[in-house]
Amino acid sequence: MPCCDPLGLCQYQTSKLVRIQSVRLGSLKWSLNGAILLFICIMMLWNRKYQEFDLVVSSVTTKVKGVAQTRLTGVGNLLWDVADYSGSSQDRNSFFVMTNVIVTKNQKQGKCAEVPSKGRLCRSDQDCEEGAWDQQSHGIQTGSCIRFDVMKKTCEVSAWCPIETQTNPPRPALLAAAENFTVLIKNNIRFPAFNFIRRNILPQMNDAYLRSCHRANDSLCPIFRLGDMVREAGEKFSDMAVEGGVIGIQIKWDCNLDRLMQRCLPRYSFRRLDERESNKTLYPGLNFRFAKYNTVNGVEERTLYKAFGIRFDIMVFGQAGKFSFIQLIIYIGSTLSYYALTTVLIDWLLETSCYSADVGQNYSERKVESVPDSQQCILCVSYVDEEKLRLVKRSRKKSLQNIKPMSVLPRKNQSRKLQTFLSPLQDSGHLRAALCLLQPDVNADAQPPQDQKPTPDPKRRQPGWCKCGCCTSSALPQEELCCRRSDGACIASSPPFRRLVLDRWLLQAVLLYQDPLSPPAGGAQPAALRHCAYRQFISWRFGFPPDDSHPVIPSCCVQRIREEYPSPDGRYSGFRPVRTVSVPTRNNG
């Protein structure tokens, strides 16, 4: 359709379909379509593709409960409540519980020996630089080298003295009783698109329920035991409590807001978020320092705590869905392409001959139409001693007689004379068939005798590619074609060739049939008769050539036609490819 043709906008084009009458193929088709429909319905219900979804917006608050008592060397018994083990502040959507501690009491600001470590020993004051410090220092050096103990000397520093000397946390953890602490998690959620609000403490949960609920019996209980959460994360609380770590509390909301299937409840899961291989990490676990200050005799003192513990991070995610007609239509439209799998599978069965070789060949011929490239010239060759057509590529160097064919196809001849007689409007070859029926003494499809080879003209030099002895040499490789594949009689010397191709009366009748308003048949020019004879030969020997191919007339036949209807000046146009079209195209004009 031309782009500039406005009438083309009023046209509609559809694909070509091939209908095969088969119970097996029909049953296979509907079975596959049924299986695809069942799969689509299951996936639609399972994934709720008919709904519109919105992501959750949430806020979280926590309340930890529990009391523990520990005994520290040099300190005595200490009682720990929420204010002691929860830290001074809590991050957003997380809380911290102390499980182990190193305590350094009665620290005052002064001067004392630095704690010895790798490369931090000294021998004299020259090894110490006044005012220096580094990341591992507990204070600022004074420039003096003093004795740390009987065996070691370190640089003197201005710091909180005595300096914390213990580096490894106690084993077992001092606050191992934190395993039985509990936490109440309050989670409020909202889905803005649906204006839906809910929290994890459901309306039917009263004060009595919260005092007695336990996750072992009720998965919706919002009160959690710390030891149970660590265990569900795949860890052991007594081991994790020594150096600390991070546990993730995941709250998932998957809500269906449709009235008939309304459900919106939280699901809790737990996992460890930090590196569990503590002995392989540089700084294992989780710890931080804080101090408690007081004044003794007018001097400020402090107690330093290095706290090890577990931080619980609460992560809320989820979505809510509600029926949407638009989403349903979009899903149905996107799944219609799945039905193409049925066509692909059945086409594969037919084309690979897994179903039936005859049916597959007939199906391919009717459905697939080969269209060569515009720069490629496909020639169609027919030999008198073969009942097939050869398709070859045009060559500028090699003789057409010797080119290996691309494919070999059966010849669709015009032997059904009665059928062509009853529908004479297809082409001029049908008129020839009708005339043959009126003259039963001529066998139009008869083959020339196979054992009688004409005597070659001694004046004519026979080319090497000629098999009938009547061809002439040519400078064009595409004209170097004989009527035979093997040695034998020439078709140009046979009676059918004279009656069906060269007969002047027949050619004049064909020309008059094609153009009823042309001059009288007796006044036809030799050029018109010659070209009409070419067309008669193609219609006789090629039948219906494959689409987009160029029938080639053998050299001997061309020479015989030119001898019968010569050009007055002795000049001929030579080989000019003529592309054929399909039969329906010719019927439509």
Secondary structure, DSSP 4 states (H G I P E B T S, - for coil): --TT-GGGGG------------HHHHHHHHHHHHHHHHHHHHHHHHHTTTEEEEE-EEEEEEEEE--EEEEETTTEEEEE-HHHHS-S---TTEEEEEEEEEEEEEEEEEEEEPPP-TT-B-SSGGG--TT---TT-SSEEEEEEEESSSS-EEEEEEEEESPP---SPPSS-TTGGGGG-EEEEEEEEEEGGGTEEEESS-TT--HHHHHH--TTT-TT--EEEHHHHHHHTT--HHHHHHH-EEEEEEEEEEEE--STT-B--EEEEEEE-S-S-GGGSSS-S-EEEEEEEEEETTEEEEEEEEEEEEEEEEEEEEEEEEE-HHHHHHHHHHHGGGGHHHHHHHHHHHHTTSS-HHHHHHHHHHH------TT--EEEEE-TT-SEEEEEE--SSS-GGGPPPSEEEE------HHHHHHSTTS-HHHHHHHHHHH-TT--TTPPPPSS--PPPPTTSPPPTT-SSS-----SSGGG---S-SSS---GGGSHHHIIIII-HHHHHHHHHHH-TTSSPGGG--HHHHHHHHHHHHHHHHHSSPPTT-EE---HHHHHHHHHHS--TTS------------HHHHHT-
